[in-house]
Amino acid sequence: MSFAYFLRRAARYWGDQTAVMHRDRVLTYRQLDERSTRLANALLGLGLVKGDRVAVQARNCTELVEIECALYKAALVKAALNPRFTALEAADVVGNCTPRVLIAGAGYTAYDRESPGFASVESFVSLGGTTPGYVDYEGLISGASAQLPDVVTTPDDLAVLHFSSGSTGKIKAAMQTRGNRIASLRKILLGMDSPARPGDRLALIGPVTHASGMLMQPYLYCGATLVLFDTFESAHFLREVERLRITHVFMVPAMINMLLNDPALDSADRSSLKMLGYGAAPMAPARIEEAWARIGPILTQGYGLSESTSGVTRLSIADHAHAIAHRPERLASCGRPTGETEVLVVDERGREVSGDAIGEIVMRGEDIFHGYWGTPELTDEVLVDGWLRTGDLARVDEHGFIYLVDRKKDMIISGGFNVYPNEVEASLYQHPDVMEVCVVGVPDEKWGESVKAVVVLKSGRNTVADDLIAHCRARLADYKTPRTVNFVADLPKNASGKIARKLVREQYWQGVARRVN
């Protein structure tokens, strides 16, 4: 079984139904199948062979779905550059994975073989028009065969290089195989709270070259329609939900915060929505309860990494309902292991923890990646005796629900006590004036490190630092309470839309010889 087979079957079942839509561009299942087959043949016609990398950089567009399907059919490897990468980041990625082809969207066609890092690229392909030195994408497709290429594949064949920034800031590439991706497909389909049906519509808001793209194949498998967004703007999203009758959506918590802060939310028609998944960052329980009440009882969330090829735990809609009614503390959980993946929380000796004990999340299964491209030393650090060591700290309750505490690298040590920023942030999010917050450790001559909160207030609010400190002191142990609060207009985000804690923290450690204190 393969993604090529699934798409060919979908084209037979739902040929005239819409598979992908972006702005006024619509692709039916039959068109997606045929165009991706032609593209697969065209890429092989450029001289590429099984296992060659194809770099892609573009904002969301229907072609990105075609490209992913084509690369599966041709047994080529997708090396997707986040559209928010700088030229230096792009050079780092391309120079590392040495693709033979670059497919670039509007705004990303300034590269050539003389560009730093791009010497391996033999063919440059442009989307949406002709560019000097680039092959036209539509011309490439139109001249190729519509016969499915005869390429033999195995589950261990590399399918995707998924790029992310590590704790050091250096970009690394997680190697996801075809077997990893099929395991992820099974996991997502089995874990759907509201199973997708033909005619359902999934809103993909983030870049489909990255985390949002993990949902493309499962929903195509079900006959649903992928609705691609350029960016997230809360009022526009609400209008599109009503206009297009969107049924499913995935968001990062920052997007939900924006929805909750939008006056249009309460009057918008959200009746078509069946499921709102959230993840990629912890969400404060107070915000979850507000979203449940105001957006609807449709929330589901999970926890995962690019190294686990999508989520490995799930807090289902039913879990949310039970928690809100009976166990509100469980809203701080990221759920329980789902699908085939084995997920444990262990101490330094590898023994499972329970109760209030904190350990590291480890996991193994068919969806666990095969290591980092070109950096075996990094691979050896995280893949130990068949287990992926995530570096994420958590505890487990008596029913198996996992509670993320923090990343090891984010932990603050103040006066000899461990402080986990997520816990402090969850308290601050309960304050009615707080829009966004990032908690970091800063150098302190007395305590080594002290806790600082960097806060974005809701529009028109004028809360002062002492109020927020008092708010936390009433909810947290003294050593966890922020000693200082800074107010800012906005917080820096990374390419996935998550708050960039490293950037927030960095400004307070300039000129300090050691980054622990």
C-alpha positions in Angstrom: 0.0 0.0 0.0 1.3 3.5 -0.9 0.2 7.1 -1.1 0.2 6.7 -4.9 -2.4 3.9 -4.6 -4.5 5.9 -2.1 -4.6 8.9 -4.4 -5.4 6.8 -7.5 -8.2 5.2 -5.6 -9.5 8.6 -4.3 -9.6 9.8 -7.9 -11.7 6.9 -8.9 -14.1 7.3 -5.9 -14.4 11.1 -5.9 -12.9 12.2 -9.2 -15.1 15.3 -9.7 -15.1 16.4 -6.0 -12.7 19.2 -4.9 -9.5 17.9 -3.4 -7.7 21.2 -2.8 -8.7 24.8 -2.9 -6.6 28.0 -2.4 -8.2 31.4 -3.1 -10.0 31.0 -6.4 -8.0 27.9 -7.5 -9.7 24.5 -7.3 -8.3 21.1 -8.0 -10.5 18.0 -8.2 -9.3 14.6 -7.1 -8.9 13.5 -10.7 -6.9 16.6 -11.6 -4.7 16.2 -8.5 -3.9 12.6 -9.4 -3.2 13.2 -13.0 -1.1 16.4 -12.5 1.0 14.8 -9.7 1.7 11.8 -11.9 2.8 14.0 -14.8 5.0 16.0 -12.4 6.5 12.7 -11.0 7.5 11.7 -14.6 8.8 15.1 -15.4 11.1 15.1 -12.4 12.4 11.7 -13.3 12.8 13.0 -16.8 15.2 15.6 -15.5 17.5 12.7 -14.5 16.5 12.3 -10.9 16.6 8.8 -9.4 15.0 7.3 -6.3 16.3 8.9 -3.1 17.3 12.3 -4.7 16.2 15.3 -2.8 13.9 18.0 -4.2 14.0 21.3 -2.3 10.7 23.3 -2.2 10.1 26.8 -1.0 6.8 28.5 -1.5 3.9 30.0 0.3 0.7 27.9 0.5 -0.7 27.0 -2.9 -2.3 24.1 -4.6 1.0 23.2 -6.3 2.5 22.2 -2.9 -0.1 19.4 -2.6 0.7 18.2 -6.2 4.4 18.3 -5.4 4.1 16.2 -2.3 2.0 13.6 -4.1 4.4 13.6 -7.1 7.5 13.0 -4.9 5.8 10.0 -3.3 5.0 8.6 -6.7 8.6 9.1 -8.0 10.3 7.9 -4.7 12.0 11.3 -4.4 12.7 13.1 -1.1 10.9 16.3 -0.1 13.3 18.9 1.4 10.8 21.7 2.2 12.1 25.1 3.2 9.9 27.0 5.5 8.6 30.1 3.6 9.8 32.2 6.5 13.4 31.1 6.3 15.9 33.8 5.6 18.4 33.5 2.7 21.0 32.3 5.2 18.7 29.6 6.6 17.9 28.5 3.1 21.6 28.3 2.2 22.2 26.2 5.4 19.4 23.8 4.6 20.1 23.4 0.9 23.9 23.2 1.4 23.3 20.4 3.9 20.8 18.2 2.0 22.3 18.8 -1.5 19.1 18.7 -3.6 19.3 18.3 -7.4 16.1 20.3 -8.0 14.6 23.5 -6.4 11.0 24.3 -6.9 10.3 27.9 -5.9 7.2 29.9 -5.6 6.8 33.7 -6.1 9.3 35.6 -4.1 11.7 32.7 -3.9 13.2 32.6 -7.4 16.3 34.7 -6.7 18.5 31.7 -6.2 20.9 30.2 -8.8 23.9 27.8 -8.7 26.1 30.7 -7.6 24.0 31.4 -4.5 25.7 30.2 -1.3 24.7 26.6 -0.6 23.0 26.0 -4.0 25.8 24.5 -6.0 24.2 21.0 -6.0 21.0 22.2 -7.7 21.0 21.3 -11.4 17.4 22.4 -12.3 15.5 25.4 -11.0 11.7 25.3 -11.4 9.3 28.3 -10.9 5.7 28.3 -9.8 3.2 30.8 -11.1 5.0 32.2 -14.1 8.3 32.2 -16.0 11.6 33.4 -14.4 14.9 33.7 -16.2 17.0 30.6 -15.5 14.0 28.7 -14.2 12.0 25.9 -15.9 8.2 26.8 -15.9 6.3 24.4 -13.7 3.2 24.2 -15.9 5.3 23.6 -19.0 7.1 20.8 -17.1 3.8 19.1 -16.3 2.1 19.5 -19.6 4.9 17.7 -21.5 5.1 14.7 -19.2 3.4 11.3 -19.3 0.2 10.6 -17.3 1.2 6.9 -16.8 2.2 6.1 -13.2 6.0 5.7 -13.0 7.2 2.2 -12.2 9.3 2.8 -9.1 9.9 0.1 -6.5 9.9 1.4 -2.9 10.3 0.0 0.6 9.2 1.3 4.0 12.8 2.2 4.9 13.2 4.5 1.9 13.6 8.1 2.9 10.5 10.3 2.1 10.9 13.6 3.8 13.6 15.8 5.4 11.8 17.8 8.0 13.8 20.9 9.1 13.6 22.5 12.5 15.8 24.6 14.8 17.5 22.6 17.5 18.3 23.9 21.0 21.5 25.3 19.7 19.8 27.3 17.1 21.4 25.3 14.2 18.9 23.9 11.7 18.6 20.1 11.7 16.8 17.7 9.4 14.7 14.8 10.7 14.7 11.8 8.3 11.2 10.5 7.9 10.8 7.3 5.9 7.9 6.1 3.8 7.2 3.7 6.6 7.2 6.5 9.1 4.7 8.4 7.0 2.4 5.5 6.5 2.5 4.8 10.3 1.6 8.5 10.8 -1.4 8.2 8.4 -2.7 5.2 10.3 -2.2 7.0 13.6 -4.1 10.1 12.5 -7.0 8.2 10.9 -7.4 6.0 14.0 -7.2 9.1 16.3 -9.8 11.3 14.6 -12.4 12.5 17.1 -14.7 13.5 14.2 -13.8 11.2 11.3 -13.5 13.1 8.0 -15.9 12.3 5.3 -16.1 13.1 1.6 -17.3 16.7 1.4 -15.8 17.8 4.7 -13.3 20.7 4.6 -10.1 21.0 6.5 -8.6 24.4 7.0 -4.8 24.4 6.7 -3.6 27.6 8.1 0.1 27.1 8.7 2.7 26.4 6.0 1.8 23.0 4.4 5.5 22.4 3.8 5.7 21.8 7.6 3.5 20.7 10.5 0.2 21.5 8.8 1.2 19.3 5.9 1.1 16.2 8.1 -2.7 16.3 7.7 -2.8 16.5 3.9 -2.6 12.8 3.1 -4.9 11.5 5.9 -7.7 13.9 4.8 -7.1 13.2 1.1 -7.4 9.5 2.0 -10.9 10.3 3.4 -12.1 12.3 0.4 -12.2 15.6 2.2 -11.2 19.0 0.8 -8.0 20.8 1.8 -8.6 24.6 2.1 -5.2 26.4 2.1 -4.9 29.8 3.8 -2.1 32.3 3.1 -1.9 33.6 6.7 -4.1 33.6 9.8 -6.2 36.6 10.5 -9.0 35.8 13.0 -11.8 37.8 11.4 -11.0 36.5 7.9 -10.9 33.0 9.2 -14.3 33.3 10.8 -15.7 34.6 7.6 -14.2 31.7 5.6 -15.6 29.2 8.1 -19.1 30.5 7.4 -18.6 31.0 3.6 -16.9 27.6 2.9 -18.6 25.6 5.7 -15.2 24.5 7.1 -15.5 21.4 9.3 -12.0 20.7 10.6 -9.1 22.9 11.6 -5.8 22.7 13.4 -4.3 25.7 15.3 -1.5 26.7 17.5 -2.6 28.2 20.8 -1.6 31.7 19.7 -4.2 31.5 17.0 -6.9 30.4 19.5 -5.9 33.4 21.7 -6.4 35.7 18.7 -9.9 34.2 18.0 -10.9 34.6 21.7 -9.8 38.3 21.5 -11.7 39.0 18.3 -15.1 40.7 18.9 -16.4 38.9 15.8 -16.2 35.5 17.4 -19.4 35.5 19.3 -21.6 36.6 16.4 -19.8 34.4 13.7 -21.6 31.3 12.4 -19.4 28.4 13.5 -22.0 25.7 13.2 -20.1 23.8 10.5 -17.1 23.2 12.7 -16.8 19.6 13.9 -13.3 19.6 15.3 -10.7 22.2 16.3 -7.3 20.5 17.0 -4.6 22.4 18.8 -1.0 21.7 19.7 2.7 22.5 18.9 2.8 24.4 22.2 1.2 24.1 25.6 -2.1 26.0 26.1 -3.2 27.4 29.4 -6.2 25.5 31.0 -8.0 28.9 31.5 -7.8 29.5 27.8 -9.0 26.0 27.0 -12.1 26.4 29.1 -12.8 29.8 27.5 -12.4 28.3 24.0 -14.7 25.4 24.9 -17.4 27.8 26.1 -17.1 30.3 23.3 -15.9 28.4 20.2 -17.7 25.2 21.0 -17.2 21.7 22.5 -15.0 20.6 19.6 -11.5 20.8 21.1 -8.9 18.1 20.7 -5.2 18.2 21.2 -2.0 16.2 21.0 1.7 16.1 21.5 4.4 15.1 19.1 7.6 16.1 17.3 9.0 16.0 13.8 11.0 13.1 15.1 7.8 11.2 15.9 6.2 12.0 12.5 3.2 13.9 14.1 1.4 13.5 17.4 1.8 10.5 19.7 -0.7 11.5 22.5 -4.2 12.7 22.3 -6.6 14.6 24.6 -9.8 13.8 22.8 -13.0 15.9 22.6 -14.5 13.4 25.2 -11.5 13.8 27.4 -11.9 17.6 27.3 -15.6 17.3 28.2 -14.9 15.0 31.1 -12.1 17.2 32.4 -14.2 20.4 32.3 -17.1 18.6 34.1 -15.1 16.6 36.6 -11.3 16.9 36.4 -10.4 20.5 35.5 -6.7 19.9 36.3 -6.6 17.4 33.4 -6.9 20.3 30.9 -3.1 20.8 31.6 -2.5 17.3 30.1 -1.5 16.6 26.5 -3.5 13.3 26.7 -2.6 9.7 26.5 -0.6 7.7 24.0 -2.5 6.9 20.8 -2.0 4.6 17.9 0.8 2.1 17.8 3.5 4.3 19.5 4.8 3.3 22.9 5.2 6.4 25.0 6.7 6.3 28.5 7.9 8.9 31.1 11.1 7.6 32.8 13.6 8.7 35.3 17.4 8.8 34.7 17.6 5.1 35.2 14.9 4.4 32.7 12.2 3.5 35.2 8.7 4.7 34.7 7.6 7.6 37.0 4.2 8.1 38.6 2.4 10.6 40.8 4.3 13.9 41.2 7.6 12.5 40.0 9.0 14.2 36.9 10.8 12.3 34.1 11.7 12.4 30.5 9.3 11.4 27.7 10.7 8.6 25.6 9.0 6.7 22.7 9.4 4.0 20.1 7.3 2.7 17.2 6.9 2.6 13.5 6.5 6.3 13.3 9.8 7.2 15.0 12.3 8.9 12.6 15.5 7.3 11.4 17.8 10.0 12.7 19.1 13.4 11.6 20.5 13.9 8.1 24.2 14.1 8.0 24.7 14.4 11.8 25.1 10.9 13.3 26.3 12.4 16.6 23.0 14.2 17.0 21.1 11.0 16.1 23.1 9.0 18.7 22.1 11.6 21.4 18.4 11.0 20.9 18.0 7.5 19.6 19.2 5.3 22.5 18.5 1.5 22.6 15.6 1.9 20.2 14.0 4.7 22.1 13.6 8.3 21.1 14.7 10.5 24.0 12.7 13.7 23.6 14.3 15.9 26.2 10.7 16.9 27.3 9.9 16.7 31.0 6.6 15.4 32.2 4.6 13.6 34.9 1.9 10.9 34.6 -1.4 10.6 36.5 -3.0 7.4 37.7 -5.0 7.0 34.5 -2.0 7.5 32.1 -2.6 11.1 31.2 0.8 12.8 30.5 1.4 16.4 31.8 4.2 18.3 30.0 6.3 20.2 32.5 8.9 21.7 30.3 11.8 21.2 28.0 15.0 20.4 30.0 16.7 23.4 28.4 14.0 25.8 29.5 14.1 24.9 33.2 15.0 27.8 35.5 17.0 27.1 38.7 16.4 29.9 41.2 17.9 29.6 44.6 18.4 25.8 44.1 14.7 25.3 43.2 13.6 24.1 39.8 11.0 26.4 38.1 9.2 25.3 34.9 8.2 28.3 32.8 5.0 26.7 31.4 3.6 26.5 34.9 4.2 30.2 35.6 2.7 31.1 32.1 -0.4 29.0 32.8 -1.0 31.1 36.0 -0.5 34.4 34.2 -2.9 33.4 31.4 -5.6 33.2 34.1 -5.3 37.0 34.5 -8.1 38.6 32.4 -5.7 41.3 31.0 -3.0 39.0 29.6 -3.0 38.3 25.9 0.4 36.5 25.6 3.3 35.7 27.9 6.7 34.2 27.9 8.5 33.4 31.1 12.3 33.1 31.1 15.2 32.9 33.6 17.4 35.9 33.9 20.7 36.4 35.7 20.4 37.2 39.4 23.3 37.9 41.8 21.4 36.6 44.8 19.4 33.7 43.4 21.5 32.7 40.4 18.5 33.0 38.1 15.3 34.8 38.8 11.9 34.4 37.1 10.9 37.2 34.6 7.6 37.4 32.7 7.5 39.2 29.4 3.8 40.1 28.8 1.6 41.4 26.0 -1.6 42.9 27.4 -5.0 42.8 25.7 -5.9 45.9 23.8 -7.0 48.8 26.1 -5.8 47.1 29.3 -3.3 48.9 31.6 -2.4 46.3 34.3 0.9 47.1 36.1 3.7 44.7 37.0 2.8 44.5 40.7 -0.7 43.4 39.9 0.6 40.4 37.9 3.2 39.5 40.5 0.5 39.5 43.2 -1.8 37.5 40.9 1.0 34.8 40.6 1.9 34.9 44.2 -1.6 34.0 45.1 -1.4 30.9 42.9 2.3 29.8 43.0 5.0 29.1 45.4 7.1 32.2 46.1 10.2 30.9 44.2 8.0 30.4 41.1 6.5 33.9 41.2 8.0 36.3 38.7 10.3 38.9 40.4 10.0 41.2 37.4 7.6 41.8 34.6 8.3 43.5 31.3 5.5 44.7 29.0 6.0 44.5 25.2 3.8 45.2 22.2 4.4 41.7 20.8 6.5 38.6 21.3 8.8 37.1 18.7 7.6 34.0 16.9 9.5 31.3 15.1 8.6 30.0 11.6 5.9 27.8 13.0 4.1 30.6 14.8 5.2 29.6 18.3 6.7 32.1 20.8 10.5 32.0 20.4 11.5 31.6 24.0 15.2 31.5 23.1 15.0 35.0 21.5 13.1 36.4 24.5 15.7 35.0 26.9 18.8 35.9 24.8 18.5 39.7 25.4 18.8 39.3 29.1 22.0 37.2 28.9 24.0 39.4 26.6 27.6 39.8 27.9 27.2 37.0 30.5 30.1 34.6 30.2 28.1 31.5 31.3 24.5 30.9 30.1 23.7 29.2 33.5 24.0 31.3 36.7 
